[in-house]
Amino acid sequence: MDDLLSPAVALAVLASGVFLLIGLLTGIWKYVAIMQSEKARAPYYVDIAHRASLLYASAALILAALAHFSVWPEWVNWWAVLANVVYFALAIGTYVIHGALKDTDNQLRRPHRLGPMSLPSVLIQLFMWSLIIAELGGTLVLLAGAWQFLWPRVM
C-alpha cells in the first residue's frame, strides 16, 4: 500500500484528520460556550474556528484526491498541498486566537485587533494576499495536474 500513497497525498490526508479533530474540539468549546451564555451564543470566532476546521478537513481530502491524480512531479504536488495546508492551519489558528481572546467579530475591520494590541494594516494585507496566492495557486496547480490525467478519460 505504501507505493500507492505519495507524500503529498499522505500530507493532505493527515492534515484532513488534524483539521477534523480541531473541528470536533472547537465544537465542544462552542457547545460549552453556548450553554454558559445568557444569549445561547458562542464567541463569534469560536463558531468560525469550528466551521472552518470542518470545511478545511473536507478541502484537504479534495487536495489529496487532486494530488493523487496529478501528473506533476511529486515535489510539485508536495509544495502545492503544503501551501494550502499551511494557510488552512494559519487561518484556523487565527480564528482560535480571536475566539479565545473574544477581541473581535471581524478580524479584517480596522483597527485590526489582537487582544489589546492593534496590528498594522499592511501586515494583515500581506498575510491575506499571500494566503490568496498560496491557496489559489496550490489548488490550480493540483487541479491542472489532475485535469491532464483525468480529462482524456472523461472524453
DSSP file (Angstrom, degrees, kcal/mol; ACC not computed):
  #  RESIDUE AA STRUCTURE BP1 BP2  ACC     N-H-->O    O-->H-N    N-H-->O    O-->H-N    TCO  KAPPA ALPHA  PHI   PSI    X-CA   Y-CA   Z-CA
    1    1 A M    >>        0   0    0      0, 0.0     3,-1.6     0, 0.0     4,-0.6   0.000 360.0 360.0 360.0 -28.5    0.0    0.0    0.0
    2    2 A D  G >4  +     0   0    0      1,-0.3     3,-1.1     2,-0.2     0, 0.0   0.853 360.0  58.3 -58.6 -35.1    2.9    2.4    0.6
    3    3 A D  G 34 S+     0   0    0      1,-0.2    -1,-0.3     3,-0.0     3,-0.0   0.655 103.2  54.4 -71.9 -12.6    3.7    2.5   -3.1
    4    4 A L  G <4 S+     0   0    0     -3,-1.6     2,-0.7     1,-0.1    -1,-0.2   0.585  97.9  71.7 -91.4 -11.8    0.1    3.8   -3.7
    5    5 A L    <<  -     0   0    0     -3,-1.1    -1,-0.1    -4,-0.6    63,-0.0  -0.892  68.4-159.0-115.5 109.2    0.4    6.7   -1.3
    6    6 A S     >  -     0   0    0     -2,-0.7     4,-2.7     1,-0.1     5,-0.2  -0.386  32.2-110.0 -78.4 161.1    2.6    9.6   -2.3
    7    7 A P  H  > S+     0   0    0      0, 0.0     4,-2.5     0, 0.0     5,-0.2   0.864 118.9  53.5 -58.8 -36.2    4.0   12.1    0.3
    8    8 A A  H  > S+     0   0    0      2,-0.2     4,-2.1     1,-0.2     5,-0.1   0.918 111.2  45.1 -65.5 -42.8    1.7   14.8   -1.0
    9    9 A V  H  > S+     0   0    0      2,-0.2     4,-2.5     1,-0.2     5,-0.2   0.921 113.0  50.8 -66.2 -43.8   -1.4   12.6   -0.6
   10   10 A A  H  X S+     0   0    0     -4,-2.7     4,-2.7     1,-0.2     5,-0.2   0.913 110.0  50.5 -60.3 -43.1   -0.3   11.4    2.8
   11   11 A L  H  X S+     0   0    0     -4,-2.5     4,-2.7     1,-0.2     5,-0.2   0.931 111.5  47.6 -59.7 -46.6    0.2   15.0    4.0
   12   12 A A  H  X S+     0   0    0     -4,-2.1     4,-2.2     2,-0.2    -2,-0.2   0.901 113.0  47.8 -64.2 -41.1   -3.2   16.1    2.7
   13   13 A V  H  X S+     0   0    0     -4,-2.5     4,-2.0     2,-0.2    -1,-0.2   0.925 113.8  46.7 -67.4 -43.9   -4.9   13.1    4.4
   14   14 A L  H  X S+     0   0    0     -4,-2.7     4,-2.3     2,-0.2    -2,-0.2   0.917 112.0  50.8 -63.5 -42.5   -3.2   13.6    7.7
   15   15 A A  H  X S+     0   0    0     -4,-2.7     4,-2.9    -5,-0.2     5,-0.2   0.905 107.3  54.9 -60.5 -40.6   -3.9   17.4    7.6
   16   16 A S  H  X S+     0   0    0     -4,-2.2     4,-2.4     1,-0.2    -1,-0.2   0.920 108.4  48.3 -58.3 -44.4   -7.6   16.5    7.0
   17   17 A G  H  X S+     0   0    0     -4,-2.0     4,-2.4     2,-0.2    -1,-0.2   0.897 112.0  48.6 -63.4 -41.2   -7.6   14.3   10.1
   18   18 A V  H  X S+     0   0    0     -4,-2.3     4,-2.6     2,-0.2    -2,-0.2   0.922 112.2  48.5 -65.3 -43.8   -6.0   17.1   12.2
   19   19 A F  H  X S+     0   0    0     -4,-2.9     4,-2.4     2,-0.2    -2,-0.2   0.886 110.9  51.2 -64.7 -37.7   -8.5   19.7   10.9
   20   20 A L  H  X S+     0   0    0     -4,-2.4     4,-2.4    -5,-0.2    -2,-0.2   0.931 110.3  49.3 -62.6 -44.9  -11.3   17.3   11.6
   21   21 A L  H  X S+     0   0    0     -4,-2.4     4,-2.6     2,-0.2    -2,-0.2   0.919 111.4  48.7 -60.3 -44.3  -10.0   16.8   15.2
   22   22 A I  H  X S+     0   0    0     -4,-2.6     4,-3.0     1,-0.2     5,-0.3   0.899 109.9  53.4 -62.4 -39.6   -9.7   20.6   15.7
   23   23 A G  H  X S+     0   0    0     -4,-2.4     4,-1.4     2,-0.2    -2,-0.2   0.903 110.5  46.3 -60.8 -41.5  -13.3   20.9   14.3
   24   24 A L  H  X S+     0   0    0     -4,-2.4     4,-1.6     2,-0.2    -2,-0.2   0.915 114.2  47.2 -67.5 -42.7  -14.6   18.4   16.9
   25   25 A L  H  X S+     0   0    0     -4,-2.6     4,-2.1     1,-0.2    -2,-0.2   0.907 112.8  47.9 -66.8 -41.7  -12.7   20.0   19.7
   26   26 A T  H  X S+     0   0    0     -4,-3.0     4,-2.8     1,-0.2    -1,-0.2   0.792 106.5  60.0 -69.6 -25.2  -13.8   23.5   18.8
   27   27 A G  H  X S+     0   0    0     -4,-1.4     4,-2.5    -5,-0.3    -1,-0.2   0.889 105.5  47.1 -65.4 -38.9  -17.3   22.1   18.5
   28   28 A I  H  X S+     0   0    0     -4,-1.6     4,-2.8     2,-0.2     5,-0.2   0.932 112.7  49.5 -64.4 -45.7  -17.1   21.1   22.2
   29   29 A W  H  X S+     0   0    0     -4,-2.1     4,-2.5     1,-0.2    -2,-0.2   0.921 111.7  49.3 -57.4 -45.8  -15.8   24.6   23.0
   30   30 A K  H  X S+     0   0    0     -4,-2.8     4,-2.5     2,-0.2    -1,-0.2   0.924 111.2  49.0 -61.2 -45.7  -18.6   26.1   21.1
   31   31 A Y  H  X S+     0   0    0     -4,-2.5     4,-2.4     2,-0.2    -2,-0.2   0.929 112.2  47.5 -61.2 -47.0  -21.2   23.9   22.8
   32   32 A V  H  X S+     0   0    0     -4,-2.8     4,-1.5     1,-0.2    -1,-0.2   0.914 112.6  50.0 -61.3 -42.7  -19.8   24.8   26.3
   33   33 A A  H  X S+     0   0    0     -4,-2.5     4,-0.8    -5,-0.2     8,-0.3   0.898 110.6  49.8 -63.7 -40.4  -19.8   28.5   25.4
   34   34 A I  H >< S+     0   0    0     -4,-2.5     3,-0.8     1,-0.2     6,-0.3   0.924 110.2  50.0 -62.9 -44.5  -23.4   28.4   24.2
   35   35 A M  H 3< S+     0   0    0     -4,-2.4    -1,-0.2     1,-0.2    -2,-0.2   0.786 113.5  46.1 -66.7 -26.8  -24.5   26.6   27.3
   36   36 A Q  H 3< S+     0   0    0     -4,-1.5     2,-0.3    -5,-0.2    -1,-0.2   0.538  96.0  93.3 -91.8  -7.1  -22.8   29.2   29.5
   37   37 A S    X<  -     0   0    0     -3,-0.8     3,-1.0    -4,-0.8     5,-0.1  -0.680  68.6-144.3 -92.0 137.8  -24.1   32.2   27.5
   38   38 A E  T 3  S+     0   0    0     -2,-0.3    -1,-0.1     1,-0.2    -4,-0.0   0.826 108.2  44.6 -64.3 -31.3  -27.2   34.1   28.5
   39   39 A K  T 3  S-     0   0    0      2,-0.2    -1,-0.2    -3,-0.0     3,-0.1   0.343 113.8-119.4 -93.7   5.5  -27.9   34.6   24.8
   40   40 A A  S <  S+     0   0    0     -3,-1.0     2,-0.4    -6,-0.3    -6,-0.2   0.912  71.7 128.8  55.5  46.5  -27.0   30.9   24.0
   41   41 A R        -     0   0    0     -8,-0.3    -1,-0.2    -7,-0.2    -2,-0.2  -0.984  53.0-139.0-132.4 142.4  -24.2   32.1   21.7
   42   42 A A        -     0   0    0     -2,-0.4   -12,-0.1     1,-0.1     5,-0.1  -0.585  48.7 -78.1 -86.9 158.5  -20.6   31.2   21.4
   43   43 A P    >>  -     0   0    0      0, 0.0     4,-1.8     0, 0.0     3,-1.2  -0.315  49.8-112.3 -54.1 144.4  -18.0   33.8   20.8
   44   44 A Y  H 3> S+     0   0    0      1,-0.3     4,-1.8     2,-0.2    55,-0.1   0.870 114.1  44.3 -50.8 -50.0  -18.0   34.7   17.1
   45   45 A Y  H 3> S+     0   0    0     59,-0.4     4,-2.2     1,-0.2    54,-0.4   0.639 104.8  62.5 -79.8 -12.7  -14.6   33.3   16.2
   46   46 A V  H <> S+     0   0    0     -3,-1.2     4,-2.2    53,-0.2    -1,-0.2   0.916 107.5  45.7 -67.8 -44.7  -15.2   30.1   18.2
   47   47 A D  H  X S+     0   0    0     -4,-1.8     4,-2.4     2,-0.2    -2,-0.2   0.916 114.0  48.2 -61.6 -44.5  -18.0   29.4   15.8
   48   48 A I  H  X S+     0   0    0     -4,-1.8     4,-3.1     2,-0.2     5,-0.3   0.912 110.1  51.6 -64.9 -42.5  -15.9   30.3   12.8
   49   49 A A  H  X S+     0   0    0     -4,-2.2     4,-2.1    46,-0.2    -1,-0.2   0.914 111.4  49.0 -59.8 -42.4  -13.0   28.2   14.0
   50   50 A H  H  X S+     0   0    0     -4,-2.2     4,-1.7   -24,-0.2    -2,-0.2   0.958 116.8  39.5 -61.8 -52.6  -15.4   25.2   14.4
   51   51 A R  H  X S+     0   0    0     -4,-2.4     4,-2.3     1,-0.2    -2,-0.2   0.912 115.6  50.8 -67.0 -43.6  -16.9   25.6   11.0
   52   52 A A  H  X S+     0   0    0     -4,-3.1     4,-3.2    -5,-0.2     5,-0.2   0.901 107.5  54.0 -63.4 -40.3  -13.7   26.4    9.2
   53   53 A S  H  X S+     0   0    0     -4,-2.1     4,-1.8    -5,-0.3    -1,-0.2   0.921 110.4  46.3 -59.9 -44.1  -11.9   23.4   10.6
   54   54 A L  H  X S+     0   0    0     -4,-1.7     4,-1.5     2,-0.2    -1,-0.2   0.897 114.7  47.1 -66.3 -39.8  -14.6   21.1    9.4
   55   55 A L  H  X S+     0   0    0     -4,-2.3     4,-2.5     1,-0.2    -2,-0.2   0.902 111.3  50.6 -68.6 -40.3  -14.6   22.7    5.9
   56   56 A Y  H  X S+     0   0    0     -4,-3.2     4,-2.4     2,-0.2    -1,-0.2   0.823 104.5  59.3 -67.6 -29.7  -10.8   22.6    5.7
   57   57 A A  H  X S+     0   0    0     -4,-1.8     4,-1.3    -5,-0.2    -1,-0.2   0.934 110.4  42.0 -61.0 -45.1  -10.9   18.9    6.7
   58   58 A S  H  X S+     0   0    0     -4,-1.5     4,-1.8     1,-0.2    -2,-0.2   0.907 112.8  53.1 -67.2 -41.7  -13.0   18.3    3.6
   59   59 A A  H  X S+     0   0    0     -4,-2.5     4,-2.3     1,-0.2    -2,-0.2   0.884 104.9  55.3 -62.1 -38.3  -10.9   20.6    1.4
   60   60 A A  H  X S+     0   0    0     -4,-2.4     4,-2.1     1,-0.2    -1,-0.2   0.865 105.5  52.3 -64.5 -35.2   -7.8   18.7    2.4
   61   61 A L  H  X S+     0   0    0     -4,-1.3     4,-2.1     2,-0.2    -1,-0.2   0.876 107.8  51.5 -67.6 -35.8   -9.3   15.5    1.2
   62   62 A I  H  X S+     0   0    0     -4,-1.8     4,-2.6     2,-0.2    -2,-0.2   0.914 109.0  50.8 -64.4 -41.6  -10.1   17.1   -2.1
   63   63 A L  H  X S+     0   0    0     -4,-2.3     4,-2.9     1,-0.2     5,-0.2   0.893 107.5  54.1 -61.6 -38.8   -6.5   18.2   -2.3
   64   64 A A  H  X S+     0   0    0     -4,-2.1     4,-2.3     2,-0.2    -2,-0.2   0.925 109.7  47.1 -60.2 -44.2   -5.4   14.6   -1.6
   65   65 A A  H  X S+     0   0    0     -4,-2.1     4,-1.8     2,-0.2    -2,-0.2   0.924 113.2  48.0 -64.1 -44.4   -7.6   13.4   -4.5
   66   66 A L  H  X S+     0   0    0     -4,-2.6     4,-1.1     1,-0.2    -2,-0.2   0.917 112.7  48.6 -63.0 -42.5   -6.2   16.0   -6.8
   67   67 A A  H  < S+     0   0    0     -4,-2.9     3,-0.3     1,-0.2    -1,-0.2   0.880 107.6  56.4 -64.3 -37.3   -2.6   15.2   -5.8
   68   68 A H  H  < S+     0   0    0     -4,-2.3    -1,-0.2     1,-0.2    -2,-0.2   0.896 115.6  35.8 -60.8 -41.0   -3.2   11.5   -6.3
   69   69 A F  H  < S+     0   0    0     -4,-1.8    -1,-0.2    -5,-0.1    -2,-0.2   0.530  90.8 119.2 -91.8  -6.9   -4.3   12.1   -9.9
   70   70 A S     <  -     0   0    0     -4,-1.1    76,-0.2    -3,-0.3    75,-0.1  -0.308  53.6-152.8 -65.3 140.5   -1.9   14.9  -10.7
   71   71 A V        +     0   0    0     74,-0.8    -1,-0.1    71,-0.1     3,-0.1   0.518  63.2 107.3 -87.1  -7.0    0.6   14.2  -13.5
   72   72 A W  S    S-     0   0    0      1,-0.1     5,-0.0    69,-0.1    70,-0.0  -0.230  85.2 -84.7 -70.6 161.0    3.2   16.7  -12.0
   73   73 A P    >>  -     0   0    0      0, 0.0     4,-1.9     0, 0.0     3,-0.9  -0.288  44.0-109.1 -59.5 152.4    6.4   15.5  -10.3
   74   74 A E  H 3> S+     0   0    0      1,-0.3     4,-3.0     2,-0.2     5,-0.2   0.848 117.4  58.4 -56.1 -37.7    5.9   14.6   -6.6
   75   75 A W  H 3> S+     0   0    0      1,-0.2     4,-2.0     2,-0.2    -1,-0.3   0.861 105.5  50.3 -64.5 -33.3    7.8   17.7   -5.4
   76   76 A V  H <> S+     0   0    0     -3,-0.9     4,-2.2     2,-0.2    -1,-0.2   0.943 113.0  45.3 -67.0 -47.8    5.3   20.0   -7.3
   77   77 A N  H  X S+     0   0    0     -4,-1.9     4,-2.6     1,-0.2     5,-0.3   0.907 111.0  54.8 -61.3 -41.8    2.3   18.2   -5.7
   78   78 A W  H  X S+     0   0    0     -4,-3.0     4,-3.0     1,-0.2    -1,-0.2   0.936 111.1  43.3 -57.3 -49.6    4.0   18.3   -2.3
   79   79 A W  H  X S+     0   0    0     -4,-2.0     4,-2.5     2,-0.2    -1,-0.2   0.858 112.8  52.8 -68.3 -34.8    4.5   22.1   -2.4
   80   80 A A  H  X S+     0   0    0     -4,-2.2     4,-1.4     2,-0.2    -1,-0.2   0.916 114.3  41.9 -66.7 -42.3    1.0   22.7   -3.7
   81   81 A V  H  X S+     0   0    0     -4,-2.6     4,-2.9     2,-0.2     5,-0.2   0.939 114.4  52.0 -67.1 -46.7   -0.5   20.6   -0.9
   82   82 A L  H  X S+     0   0    0     -4,-3.0     4,-2.9    -5,-0.3     5,-0.3   0.894 105.1  55.3 -58.8 -42.2    1.8   22.2    1.7
   83   83 A A  H  X S+     0   0    0     -4,-2.5     4,-1.7     1,-0.2    -1,-0.2   0.927 113.5  41.9 -57.5 -45.5    0.9   25.7    0.6
   84   84 A N  H  X S+     0   0    0     -4,-1.4     4,-2.7    50,-0.2    -2,-0.2   0.948 114.8  49.2 -65.7 -49.5   -2.8   25.0    1.1
   85   85 A V  H  X S+     0   0    0     -4,-2.9     4,-2.5     1,-0.2    -2,-0.2   0.891 109.9  51.4 -62.0 -41.8   -2.4   23.1    4.4
   86   86 A V  H  X S+     0   0    0     -4,-2.9     4,-2.5    -5,-0.2    -1,-0.2   0.933 113.9  43.5 -62.1 -45.3   -0.1   25.7    6.0
   87   87 A Y  H  X S+     0   0    0     -4,-1.7     4,-2.3    -5,-0.3    -2,-0.2   0.845 111.0  54.3 -73.0 -31.7   -2.6   28.5    5.2
   88   88 A F  H  X S+     0   0    0     -4,-2.7     4,-2.5     2,-0.2    -1,-0.2   0.947 112.2  45.8 -59.9 -46.3   -5.6   26.4    6.3
   89   89 A A  H  X S+     0   0    0     -4,-2.5     4,-2.8     1,-0.2    -2,-0.2   0.900 111.8  50.4 -65.1 -41.5   -3.8   25.9    9.6
   90   90 A L  H  X S+     0   0    0     -4,-2.5     4,-2.3     2,-0.2    -1,-0.2   0.900 110.9  49.7 -63.9 -39.9   -2.8   29.5   10.0
   91   91 A A  H  X S+     0   0    0     -4,-2.3     4,-2.3     2,-0.2    -2,-0.2   0.948 112.7  46.3 -63.3 -48.3   -6.4   30.6    9.3
   92   92 A I  H  X S+     0   0    0     -4,-2.5     4,-2.6     1,-0.2    -2,-0.2   0.923 111.8  52.2 -60.0 -43.8   -7.8   28.2   11.9
   93   93 A G  H  X S+     0   0    0     -4,-2.8     4,-2.4     1,-0.2    -1,-0.2   0.896 108.7  50.3 -59.1 -41.3   -5.1   29.3   14.4
   94   94 A T  H  X S+     0   0    0     -4,-2.3     4,-2.6     2,-0.2    -1,-0.2   0.910 110.8  49.2 -62.7 -42.5   -6.1   32.9   13.9
   95   95 A Y  H  X S+     0   0    0     -4,-2.3     4,-2.5     1,-0.2   -46,-0.2   0.905 110.6  50.3 -64.7 -41.1   -9.8   32.0   14.5
   96   96 A V  H  X S+     0   0    0     -4,-2.6     4,-2.6     2,-0.2    -2,-0.2   0.917 110.7  49.6 -63.3 -43.2   -8.9   30.1   17.6
   97   97 A I  H  X S+     0   0    0     -4,-2.4     4,-2.6     2,-0.2     5,-0.2   0.946 113.1  45.5 -61.5 -48.5   -6.9   33.0   19.0
   98   98 A H  H  X>S+     0   0    0     -4,-2.6     4,-1.8     1,-0.2     5,-0.9   0.874 112.8  52.3 -63.6 -35.4   -9.7   35.5   18.3
   99   99 A G  H  <5S+     0   0    0     -4,-2.5   -53,-0.2   -54,-0.4    -2,-0.2   0.908 112.1  44.7 -64.9 -42.0  -12.2   33.1   19.8
  100  100 A A  H  <5S+     0   0    0     -4,-2.6    -2,-0.2     1,-0.2    -1,-0.2   0.894 119.4  41.4 -69.2 -39.7  -10.1   32.7   23.0
  101  101 A L  H  <5S-     0   0    0     -4,-2.6    -2,-0.2    -5,-0.2    -1,-0.2   0.716  90.2-149.1 -80.1 -20.7   -9.5   36.5   23.2
  102  102 A K  T  <5 +     0   0    0     -4,-1.8    -3,-0.2    -5,-0.2    -4,-0.1   0.902  50.7 139.3  50.6  44.2  -13.0   37.5   22.3
  103  103 A D      < +     0   0    0     -5,-0.9     2,-0.3     1,-0.2    -1,-0.1   0.557  58.0   7.3 -99.0  -9.1  -11.5   40.5   20.8
  104  104 A T        -     0   0    0     -6,-0.4   -59,-0.4     1,-0.1     3,-0.2  -0.993  39.1-151.2-162.7 160.2  -13.4   41.0   17.5
  105  105 A D  S    S+     0   0    0     -2,-0.3     2,-0.2     1,-0.3    -1,-0.1   0.243 101.1  36.6-115.4   7.4  -16.3   39.8   15.4
  106  106 A N    >   -     0   0    0      3,-0.1     3,-1.7     1,-0.0    -1,-0.3  -0.694  63.7-166.7-157.6 100.1  -14.5   40.8   12.2
  107  107 A Q  T 3  S+     0   0    0      1,-0.3    -1,-0.0    -2,-0.2     6,-0.0   0.647  90.3  55.8 -66.5 -14.2  -10.7   40.3   12.0
  108  108 A L  T 3  S+     0   0    0      4,-0.1    -1,-0.3     2,-0.1     2,-0.2   0.487  81.4 107.5 -96.8  -3.2  -10.5   42.5    8.9
  109  109 A R  S <  S-     0   0    0     -3,-1.7     4,-0.3     2,-0.1    -3,-0.1  -0.540  79.6 -84.9 -73.2 138.1  -12.2   45.5   10.5
  110  110 A R  S    S+     0   0    0     -2,-0.2     2,-0.1     2,-0.1    -2,-0.1  -0.700 114.3  45.4 -88.0 142.1   -9.8   48.4   11.2
  111  111 A P  S    S-     0   0    0      0, 0.0     2,-0.7     0, 0.0    -2,-0.1   0.589  93.9-134.0 -70.8 148.2   -8.1   48.8   13.5
  112  112 A H  E     -A  119   0A   0      7,-0.7     7,-3.2    -2,-0.1     2,-0.3  -0.616  26.5-150.9 -75.8 112.6   -7.0   45.1   13.3
  113  113 A R  E     +A  118   0A   0     -2,-0.7     2,-0.3    -4,-0.3     5,-0.2  -0.635  28.7 172.4 -92.1 141.1   -7.3   43.9   16.9
  114  114 A L  E >  S-A  117   0A   0      3,-2.3     3,-1.9    -2,-0.3   -16,-0.0  -0.764  73.9 -60.6-140.3  93.4   -5.3   41.1   18.5
  115  115 A G  T 3  S-     0   0    0      1,-0.3    -1,-0.2    -2,-0.3   -17,-0.0  -0.513 119.0 -17.8  62.9-130.5   -6.3   41.2   22.2
  116  116 A P  T 3  S+     0   0    0      0, 0.0    -1,-0.3     0, 0.0     2,-0.2   0.548 124.6  87.9 -82.4  -5.9   -5.3   44.7   23.5
  117  117 A M  E <   -A  114   0A   0     -3,-1.9    -3,-2.3     0, 0.0     2,-0.4  -0.519  67.4-139.7 -93.1 158.6   -3.0   45.3   20.5
  118  118 A S  E     -A  113   0A   0     -5,-0.2    -5,-0.2    -2,-0.2    -8,-0.0  -0.965  17.9-145.2-111.4 135.3   -3.6   46.8   17.1
  119  119 A L  E     -A  112   0A   0     -7,-3.2    -7,-0.7    -2,-0.4     2,-0.1  -0.766  27.4-100.2 -98.7 145.1   -1.9   45.2   14.2
  120  120 A P    >>  -     0   0    0      0, 0.0     4,-1.4     0, 0.0     3,-0.7  -0.379  25.2-130.8 -62.7 138.2   -0.6   47.3   11.2
  121  121 A S  H 3> S+     0   0    0      1,-0.3     4,-2.8     2,-0.2     5,-0.2   0.856 106.6  60.4 -57.1 -37.1   -3.0   47.1    8.2
  122  122 A V  H 3> S+     0   0    0      1,-0.2     4,-2.5     2,-0.2    -1,-0.3   0.856 101.5  53.8 -63.1 -34.1   -0.1   46.3    5.9
  123  123 A L  H <> S+     0   0    0     -3,-0.7     4,-2.1     2,-0.2    -1,-0.2   0.920 111.1  44.8 -64.7 -44.3    0.6   43.1    7.9
  124  124 A I  H  X S+     0   0    0     -4,-1.4     4,-2.7     2,-0.2    -2,-0.2   0.913 113.7  50.1 -66.2 -43.1   -2.9   41.9    7.5
  125  125 A Q  H  X S+     0   0    0     -4,-2.8     4,-2.7     2,-0.2     5,-0.2   0.914 110.8  48.9 -63.2 -43.3   -3.0   42.8    3.8
  126  126 A L  H  X S+     0   0    0     -4,-2.5     4,-2.4    -5,-0.2    -1,-0.2   0.918 112.8  48.3 -62.4 -43.1    0.3   41.0    3.2
  127  127 A F  H  X S+     0   0    0     -4,-2.1     4,-2.5    -5,-0.2    -2,-0.2   0.944 112.8  47.3 -61.6 -47.6   -1.0   37.9    5.0
  128  128 A M  H  X S+     0   0    0     -4,-2.7     4,-2.5     1,-0.2    -2,-0.2   0.907 113.6  47.1 -64.1 -42.3   -4.3   37.9    3.2
  129  129 A W  H  X S+     0   0    0     -4,-2.7     4,-2.5     2,-0.2    -1,-0.2   0.893 112.8  49.3 -67.1 -37.9   -2.6   38.3   -0.3
  130  130 A S  H  X S+     0   0    0     -4,-2.4     4,-2.7    -5,-0.2     5,-0.2   0.891 111.0  50.9 -67.1 -37.0   -0.1   35.6    0.5
  131  131 A L  H  X S+     0   0    0     -4,-2.5     4,-2.9    -5,-0.2     5,-0.4   0.936 110.9  48.3 -61.5 -47.4   -2.9   33.3    1.6
  132  132 A I  H  X S+     0   0    0     -4,-2.5     4,-2.3     1,-0.2     5,-0.5   0.929 114.4  45.5 -59.9 -46.7   -4.9   34.0   -1.6
  133  133 A I  H  X S+     0   0    0     -4,-2.5     4,-2.2     3,-0.2     5,-0.3   0.925 116.5  44.9 -64.7 -45.1   -1.8   33.3   -3.8
  134  134 A A  H  X S+     0   0    0     -4,-2.7     4,-2.5     3,-0.2     5,-0.3   0.942 119.1  39.8 -66.8 -48.5   -0.8   30.2   -1.9
  135  135 A E  H  X S+     0   0    0     -4,-2.9     4,-2.1    -5,-0.2     5,-0.2   0.947 122.7  39.5 -69.4 -47.9   -4.3   28.6   -1.7
  136  136 A L  H  X S+     0   0    0     -4,-2.3     4,-2.7    -5,-0.4     5,-0.2   0.938 119.4  47.1 -67.2 -45.6   -5.4   29.5   -5.1
  137  137 A G  H  X S+     0   0    0     -4,-2.2     4,-2.4    -5,-0.5    -2,-0.2   0.936 113.6  47.2 -61.5 -47.9   -2.0   28.8   -6.7
  138  138 A G  H  X S+     0   0    0     -4,-2.5     4,-2.2    -5,-0.3    -1,-0.2   0.906 114.4  47.2 -61.2 -42.1   -1.6   25.5   -5.0
  139  139 A T  H  X S+     0   0    0     -4,-2.1     4,-3.0    -5,-0.3     5,-0.2   0.913 111.2  50.6 -67.3 -42.6   -5.1   24.4   -5.9
  140  140 A L  H  X S+     0   0    0     -4,-2.7     4,-2.7     2,-0.2     5,-0.2   0.896 109.7  51.5 -62.6 -39.5   -4.8   25.5   -9.5
  141  141 A V  H  X S+     0   0    0     -4,-2.4     4,-2.2    -5,-0.2    -2,-0.2   0.950 114.1  43.0 -60.9 -49.4   -1.5   23.5   -9.8
  142  142 A L  H  X S+     0   0    0     -4,-2.2     4,-2.6     1,-0.2     5,-0.2   0.906 114.6  50.0 -65.0 -41.6   -3.1   20.4   -8.4
  143  143 A L  H  X S+     0   0    0     -4,-3.0     4,-3.0     2,-0.2    -1,-0.2   0.917 110.5  49.8 -64.0 -42.6   -6.3   20.8  -10.5
  144  144 A A  H  X S+     0   0    0     -4,-2.7     4,-2.0    -5,-0.2    -1,-0.2   0.906 112.6  48.0 -62.5 -41.0   -4.2   21.3  -13.7
  145  145 A G  H  X S+     0   0    0     -4,-2.2     4,-1.0    -5,-0.2   -74,-0.8   0.905 115.6  43.2 -66.4 -41.3   -2.2   18.2  -13.0
  146  146 A A  H  X S+     0   0    0     -4,-2.6     4,-3.2   -76,-0.2     5,-0.3   0.874 110.4  57.3 -70.7 -37.1   -5.3   16.1  -12.2
  147  147 A W  H  X S+     0   0    0     -4,-3.0     4,-2.9    -5,-0.2    -2,-0.2   0.922 103.5  52.9 -58.7 -45.3   -7.1   17.6  -15.2
  148  148 A Q  H  < S+     0   0    0     -4,-2.0    -1,-0.2     1,-0.2    -2,-0.2   0.848 116.3  40.0 -61.6 -33.5   -4.4   16.4  -17.6
  149  149 A F  H  < S+     0   0    0     -4,-1.0     4,-0.3   -80,-0.2    -2,-0.2   0.904 124.6  34.6 -79.3 -43.1   -4.7   12.9  -16.2
  150  150 A L  H >X S+     0   0    0     -4,-3.2     4,-1.1     1,-0.2     3,-1.1   0.837 100.8  71.0 -87.0 -35.3   -8.5   12.7  -15.9
  151  151 A W  H >X S+     0   0    0     -4,-2.9     4,-1.8    -5,-0.3     3,-1.0   0.883  95.9  52.6 -57.5 -44.4   -9.9   14.7  -18.8
  152  152 A P  H 34 S+     0   0    0      0, 0.0    -1,-0.3     0, 0.0    -2,-0.1   0.822 108.2  53.6 -60.6 -27.0   -8.9   12.2  -21.5
  153  153 A R  H <4 S+     0   0    0     -3,-1.1    -2,-0.2    -4,-0.3    -3,-0.1   0.713 106.8  51.9 -78.3 -21.0  -10.7    9.5  -19.5
  154  154 A V  H <<        0   0    0     -4,-1.1    -1,-0.2    -3,-1.0    -3,-0.1   0.840 360.0 360.0 -80.6 -35.9  -13.9   11.6  -19.4
  155  155 A M     <        0   0    0     -4,-1.8    -1,-0.2     0, 0.0    -2,-0.2   0.473 360.0 360.0 -79.0 360.0  -14.0   12.2  -23.1
